[in-house]
Amino acid sequence: MTPLKTLHQWPFLGRTRPFEVARAEGAYLFQPDGKPILDAGGGAIVVNVGHGRVEVADAIREAALNCSYVVPTWMTPERQALIDELTDHWLPAHLSRIHLASGGSEANEAALKIAIQYQAARGKPEKNKILSRSLSYHGTTITTAAVSGHASRKRGLESILDEYSTIETPYPLRCPLGAHHPDAADYYLHDLQAVIAHHGSDTIAALIAEPMNGSSGGAITPPDNYWQRAQKILKDNDILLIMDEIMTGFGRTGEKFGSDLYGLEPDLMVSGKGMAGGYAAIAGCYGTEKIAATIADSPFEVMFHTFAGLPLSCAAATKVLQILREESLLERARTVGADLKQRLIETLGQHPNVAEIRGEGLLIGLEIVSNRDTLEQFPEDVNLTGKIVSHSMGEGVFFYPGGTGVARDIICIGAPLIIGEQEIDKITKTLASALDHCIP
Ligand SMILES: Cc1ncc(COP(=O)(O)O)c(C=O)c1O
């Protein structure tokens, strides 16, 4: 690989020299000197079927040769094949309408716009507020950043980001009633009801939420029955539920979608990341017949992005989704994820600085604190997460750094769903060593 000519060409800010990857295969990245790095973060929790799949590359090549580009609203064989794959094998039956985008932020922004347009199209333009959650991440465009509960990704932009009302993210470890309090679900549902009452349900279009937090909180899972009851409150108040499944979708948690963990039926659902496992930039926003038909009967348009549903992206996604099914990788995410979590709990569960090891399938988070009894964090300027990630890289494992605000030092594991015993071992030993070396 040609060395970079200067240290500040890439990335944009050029503060640090970028980590160099010469190639990747399976669950491993290879540095220019051939050193392997286990991709335990799956990049930004994207890679699911592993790197270097010839069959995906072949599908992309064939699609690019067959039809490089036509406007997103037209049909091509590659688009048809993806719609068939999604409809026949992945999407819940009630989400029959598909809007494609090139990334998660775009797809979430589409979901927000569709929710608002739907309310206006049914004659309720005053139902135009979006609720989101105190700890969350929905994207990096102006609006998706504004709705996100992610302080560090909003820094320097606060003056132009609109204020959105938030409900408290259900966070059993840090529930104000006490850690894992039996009434935690009641507490957080009461908050949801109070926020709705404060604004009036006739002013609220939708709630956007991740079924379980992605990197913003490191796989925070809600208390039992929270989601079922929250969904009922939303329905009773005529508020749409937008599930952001960009990180949790397509098998990451061991289910098709994170919503399946909690028996949810969102009105709009958004996916990205694992949809094409890193082989193409593609995401989707899926809606009910009722939402799409209502907007269709109005003068409104749902505008496309130029590169949405690019045939080669559709072909990549179709092949990745087929591989997930044919190789039973959802089941594997469940079993390997459970083994990995168990091993981490056995090895680090009693560590004085590990507050919690949590998650579902192969979306696992470790929350690190300075005091496990009080849950006090290390000061932000210690940059403990950065130190742990960088030490682990030195030992040959990449973890995805997470956390913001109250959930500050979070190590996320989102490995490709193809990992096995050897990788479980390496992840556990590396994390133990990183904690030994990095805790001040
Ligand atoms: C839950 C969630 N929503 C939205 C996004 C934004 O997606 P993208 O970076 O593809 O725009 C992310 C990315 O990390 C995410 O995890």
PDBQT file of the ligand as one rigid body, heavy atoms in Angstrom, charges set to zero:
ROOT
HETATM    1  C1  LIG A 501     -29.100   3.006  15.634  1.00  0.00    +0.000 C 
HETATM    2  C2  LIG A 501     -28.459   3.820  14.549  1.00  0.00    +0.000 A 
HETATM    3  N1  LIG A 501     -29.213   4.682  13.847  1.00  0.00    +0.000 NA
HETATM    4  C3  LIG A 501     -28.681   5.428  12.858  1.00  0.00    +0.000 A 
HETATM    5  C4  LIG A 501     -27.347   5.352  12.527  1.00  0.00    +0.000 A 
HETATM    6  C5  LIG A 501     -26.788   6.213  11.417  1.00  0.00    +0.000 C 
HETATM    7  O1  LIG A 501     -26.520   5.420  10.305  1.00  0.00    +0.000 OA
HETATM    8  P1  LIG A 501     -25.471   5.913   9.199  1.00  0.00    +0.000 P 
HETATM    9  O2  LIG A 501     -24.164   6.094   9.889  1.00  0.00    +0.000 OA
HETATM   10  O3  LIG A 501     -25.467   4.776   8.188  1.00  0.00    +0.000 OA
HETATM   11  O4  LIG A 501     -25.994   7.160   8.609  1.00  0.00    +0.000 OA
HETATM   12  C6  LIG A 501     -26.526   4.484  13.248  1.00  0.00    +0.000 A 
HETATM   13  C7  LIG A 501     -25.081   4.414  12.967  1.00  0.00    +0.000 C 
HETATM   14  O5  LIG A 501     -24.292   4.041  13.787  1.00  0.00    +0.000 OA
HETATM   15  C8  LIG A 501     -27.098   3.697  14.280  1.00  0.00    +0.000 A 
HETATM   16  O6  LIG A 501     -26.371   2.838  14.996  1.00  0.00    +0.000 OA
ENDROOT
TORSDOF 0
